[in-house]
Amino acid sequence: MHKVILGSIVFGNPRKLVLIGGPCVIEDEKSTLRLAEKISKITRALRVPYVFKASFDKANRSSIRSFRGPGLEKGLKILARVKKEFRLPVLTDFHTSEQAGPASEVADILQIPAFLCRQTDLLLAAAATGRIVNVKKGQFLSPWEAKNMIRKLEEAGCKKILLTERGTSFGYNNLVNDFRAIPIMRGFGYPVIYDATHSVQIPGGQGTASGGMSEFIPMLARCAVVAGADAVFMEIHENPSKALSDGPNALALSRLGSLLTRLIALKKYAIEKN
């Protein structure tokens, strides 16, 4: 297993579960900073390594009228404030090759969206930045096909690779989770993240927006930790019903502390049993 190191955070440390979390999209500067501060207080109290996540642009919304975010320039300025004021590493995704360079000037981890995980130009652009690259396995791929994404990154000189499992398309407007995917993808030699919130998404379930079944987030996150996930990815919002993107599949901030406490206990249990 290639451990991926980001400052004091180690992806692939069997004794430490990492959290990647934050709002689906940057809604405004004030709420983003407030949420980053609150999540960081919870994770520091529980001694959970934490990476802040937010998107500056959601280019794959169901409707052209849906809120997309502040855009590249303004969004990166907000992420830079999060990084500086709360001493947090930052993850963000990008959708075009041209965005990789500017995003890498702020983000510690660049994320390839699931729908774009096979786009060679995006993978090469991310690899060229020298940053850690997190590739979200597409909903349309089997876990063993993730090997092809790894090969592209490795051939481009990138060895700081993370893979994310986020459910698999199963019929119309539905995703299922096959937890065999976690050990299968870990077998490729890189840490695996489990996206507990997009995995409960119902893509396009509301017609012009995606739905979700957030009540299943804790259960799926627990299963993923027992299956060997190195990190858990969660979209977190102070009030999911008011979120401007992916509210139906976001975790309410008020539920985060208790869920992390259970996940820490499960991680310890899994280590002891294995």
N, C-alpha and C positions, 0 to 999 in steps of 0.2 A: 504494500500500500504506500503510494506516494503521499506523504502528509503535505498539506498546503498551508503555509504559514503566513499570517497577516499580523505583524506586530506580535502581541502576546496571545493572539488567537490561533489555535491549531485545528484545522479541519482534518479529521482522521485520528484524533486523539481518542482512544476507546473509552477514556474516563471522563470526557467532557463533551456535553452536548452543546452545540452552538445554536443560537437563535438568529435568524435573519428576519426582520420584520419592520413594518411601517405601513403607511397608507398606500393604497393601490397607485394613486397619482397625487402629485403635489396639488392641493386645492388652493392654498394661499400660504404666504410665508408664516403668518402668525400661528395658524393651526398646526403647521408642519413642525415648527420649533417647539410648540407646546407638547405635541405628541412625542417627539424625540426625547424631550426632557423626562416625561413621565415614564416612558418605556425604559430609558436608561436607569432611572431610579429603581425600578422593579428588578431589572436584571442584575444590577450591581448588588442589591440587597441579597439576591439569591446566588450571586457569584456565577452567573451564566454569561459566557462570552457572547457579545452582541454586536451585530452589524445592522446599521439602519438602512432600510430599503424604501425607495420611492421613485416613481417614474416622472420624468419631466414632460413626457408626451406619451399618450396611449393612442398609437396610430391604428389600432385594430378594433376600435369600438364598433358595435353592431350598427349604429346609426351615424350618419354624417353630422347630425345635430347634437350628438353626445359630447359631454365635456371631455377634452383631451389633456388639459394641463397647461402650464404657463409657457411651454416651449423650451428649447435648448438653452438659450442664453440666460433667461430669467430663472429657469429651473435649476441650472447648475450653480447660480449664485446662492440660491436658497440652500442647496445641498452643501455648499462650501461653508455656510454659516452653521449648519448642523454639525459638520465635521469639526469646526474650530471651537464653537461654544460648548459642545458637550463631549469633545474628545472621542468621537465615535467614527469608526470606519464606515464607509458608505458604499452601497451597491445601487446601481441603476441600470436600466436596460436601454438599448438603442435599436433603431430600426433601419438605418441606412449606413453604409460604409463611411460616409463623410462625417457622421456623428461620433465615430469611435475615438478619434483623436481628441476633440474638445472634451468629450465625456471623461476620457482617461485622465485629464488634468485635474479632475476633482474626485472621481470615483476610484475606490480601491479595488472594486470588483465590477467588471463589465458583464452584463447578462445578455445572452442571446434568447429572445422570446421563443416560446415553444413552436409557434407557427413558422418561425424562420430558422429553426435549428439546422436545417440542411443547406442553408444558403452559404455557399462556399466563400463568397466575397465578404460576408459579414464575419465569418469565422477567421478568415485571414486578416481582416482589418483589426479584429479584437486581439489576435495573437501578436500583431505588429506593435501594439501599444506597450507590451511587457507587463500588463496588468494581469491579475487573476481573472480567468474567464469562467463564468458559470453558464453552462448550456442546459436549458430546460428541454428535456426530451419531449418531442412532439406527441400530442394525443393520438396521432395516427401511426406511431412507430412501436414496434416491439422493443423490449429492453435490450435485446442483443444487438439491435441495429444502432444503438448508441455508440458502439465501437467505431462506426464509420466517422462520427463526429470527432471522436478522440484522435483518430488517425490524421484527420485534416489538421487539427490543431498541432499535433506533435510534428507533423511534417513541415509546419510553418514555424517551428521552433518553440512552441508553447508547451511547458510542462506544468504550469500552475493551472490545473483544470479541476473544475467541480461539475458534477452532473446532478440534475434535479429531476425527480419523478413527480408527476402531477396528474396522474390518472390517464386512462385510455378511453377513447371514444367507443361507445357501445350503443349502437342504434341512434335514433334521433334525440338531440338535446340531452344527452346523458353521458356520464363518465363512470367508469368502474376502476377500482384499485386492486391490482394484483401485487401483493407484497413480496412475491418472488422477485420482482423487478429490483428491489433494493440489494439483496445479495448478488444477483446476477450482474448488476452494473458495478457494484463494488469489486467484483472479480476482475474488472478491467484495470484495476490498480489505482483508482482515484476515489476520493471521498464522494459520498452521495448525500444529497439533501432531499428531504421530503417536503413537498409543498402541500400543507394540510388545508389550505383555504381554496386554492384553485381546484383541488381534487373534489371539492363538494359543489363546484360550480355546475350550473345547468346552462350550457352555452346556448345563447339565443332563446332561452326559455321564456322570456317575457316579450318576445316578438322583436322589439327594437332594442332590447337590452338582455343581458344574461341574468338568469336567476341563480339561486343557490340554496343549499340546505345546511346552514351554518351550525345547526344543532349536532351535526356529525363530526365537526372539527376535532373535538377532544378525543373521541374514540379512534378516529383514523390516525391522529398524531401519536397516540399511545401504541397502536399497532406498529407504526413505522419505527418507533424507537426500539421496540422489542425485536423487530426485523433487522436492526443494525444500522439505521440511519445515523449519519454523522452530524447532521444538523437538521433543524426544522425551520421551514420558511412559512411565515404567516402574514397575511395582510391584516393589519390591526387598525381599528378606528375607534374614536371616542364614542361615536353614535352611528353605527352601521346603517341605520334606517335613513340617515341624512347624508350618507357618503355620496360623492358625485360620480364614483365608479366602483363597481363590484361590491356594493354594500351587502347584497344578499349572501355573499360567501366570505364576508370579513368577520374576524373575531372581535368582539367588543373588548375594549381595553380593560374593563372591569373584570373580565374573566381570565386575563393573562396570568396574573400571579399564581392563582390556584392551579391552573393548567401546567405552568412551568414546574411547580413544586411536584406534581404527580409525574411529570416526564423525567425529572431528575431522579426520583425514586425508582422509576422503571429502568432507567439507564444503569443505575447501580445494581439492580436486581439482575438485569440481563448479563452484566459483566460477571457477576458471581456465579450464575448458572452455566456460563460458557467457559 
